[in-house]
Amino acid sequence: TAGLDDHAQALALSKVLREYLEAITGWPATMRTGPEIMAWLEREGIVGPTARVHAGHILSATDRLKFAREGGGEEFFRQLDDDFDHVLEATRPASPDPDLPPPADPDSAPAAPGPAGEPTGGAP
């Protein structure tokens, strides 16, 4: 967003959130209003209540700047960055359990026995 004025940055950030939600869920967020997105987030449980507050802040703040020219400035966008961090953290896939062994490497797995009980694949 470097080089963009506040209005253009608000347009871009609103678009980023909508495209992100659409990409991770398949729901057409880019074709919906802020209130429709918020109702959908709550109804579908896509994110918890805290992340919904942050998503709502992004949508309402960018709408206020886009349509009423209210907001903008360094602190405004710093807060939006924080809001995005919360939404991303809430929608990031869970990390694997560190206590579980890693998945087996398919290239190192023993060959499965063939119909006659002999290993398949590989050189004889």
C-alpha positions in Angstrom: 0.0 0.0 0.0 3.1 2.3 -0.2 2.4 5.3 -2.3 -1.4 5.1 -1.9 -3.5 7.8 -0.3 -5.6 6.9 2.7 -8.7 6.4 0.6 -7.0 4.0 -1.8 -5.4 2.1 1.1 -8.8 1.6 2.7 -10.2 0.3 -0.6 -7.3 -2.1 -0.9 -7.5 -3.4 2.7 -11.2 -3.9 2.5 -10.7 -5.9 -0.7 -7.8 -7.9 0.9 -10.0 -9.0 3.8 -13.0 -9.9 1.5 -10.7 -11.9 -1.0 -9.0 -13.6 1.9 -12.3 -14.8 3.5 -13.5 -15.9 0.1 -10.3 -17.8 -0.6 -10.3 -19.7 2.7 -14.0 -20.5 2.7 -15.4 -20.4 -0.9 -18.2 -18.0 0.3 -18.5 -15.0 -2.0 -17.4 -12.3 0.5 -16.3 -10.0 -2.4 -19.9 -9.7 -3.4 -21.3 -8.9 0.0 -21.6 -5.9 2.3 -19.8 -5.5 5.6 -23.0 -6.3 7.6 -23.6 -9.4 5.5 -20.1 -10.6 6.0 -20.4 -10.0 9.8 -23.7 -11.9 10.0 -22.2 -14.8 8.0 -19.1 -14.9 10.2 -21.3 -15.2 13.2 -23.8 -17.6 11.7 -21.2 -20.0 10.3 -18.7 -19.7 13.2 -15.8 -19.1 10.8 -14.0 -17.2 13.6 -14.6 -16.7 17.3 -16.0 -13.6 18.9 -12.7 -11.8 19.3 -11.7 -12.3 15.7 -15.2 -11.2 14.6 -14.7 -7.9 16.5 -11.4 -7.4 14.6 -13.0 -8.3 11.3 -15.9 -5.9 12.0 -13.4 -3.2 12.9 -11.6 -3.6 9.5 -14.9 -3.5 7.6 -16.4 -0.6 9.4 -13.2 1.5 9.6 -12.5 1.0 5.9 -16.1 1.7 5.0 -16.1 5.0 7.0 -12.9 6.1 5.3 -14.1 5.0 1.8 -17.5 6.6 2.0 -17.5 9.3 4.7 -13.7 10.1 4.5 -13.5 9.6 8.3 -10.3 8.2 9.6 -6.9 7.6 8.1 -3.4 8.4 9.2 -0.7 6.3 10.7 -2.4 5.2 13.9 -5.6 4.3 11.9 -3.6 1.9 9.7 -1.5 0.6 12.5 -4.8 -0.5 14.2 -6.0 -2.1 11.0 -2.7 -4.1 10.9 -3.3 -5.3 14.4 -6.9 -6.3 13.4 -5.6 -8.2 10.4 -3.1 -10.0 12.6 -6.0 -11.2 14.9 -8.1 -12.4 11.9 -5.2 -14.2 10.3 -4.3 -15.9 13.6 -7.9 -17.0 14.1 -8.1 -18.5 10.6 -4.6 -20.0 10.3 -4.7 -23.9 10.3 -3.7 -25.4 13.6 -0.1 -26.5 13.9 0.5 -30.2 14.1 0.8 -31.6 17.7 4.5 -31.4 18.5 4.2 -34.6 20.6 3.1 -36.7 17.6 5.7 -38.2 15.4 6.0 -36.7 11.9 4.3 -38.5 9.1 6.3 -41.3 7.5 8.3 -40.4 4.3 6.5 -42.4 1.5 9.9 -43.0 -0.2 11.3 -44.8 2.9 8.2 -47.0 3.5 8.7 -50.7 2.9 7.2 -52.0 -0.3 3.8 -53.6 0.1 3.6 -57.3 -0.6 2.3 -58.3 -4.0 -0.3 -61.0 -4.8 2.2 -63.8 -4.2 3.5 -62.3 -1.0 6.5 -60.8 -2.7 7.4 -57.1 -2.4 6.2 -55.0 -5.4 8.3 -52.4 -7.1 12.0 -52.0 -7.0 14.7 -54.2 -8.6 14.6 -58.0 -8.1 
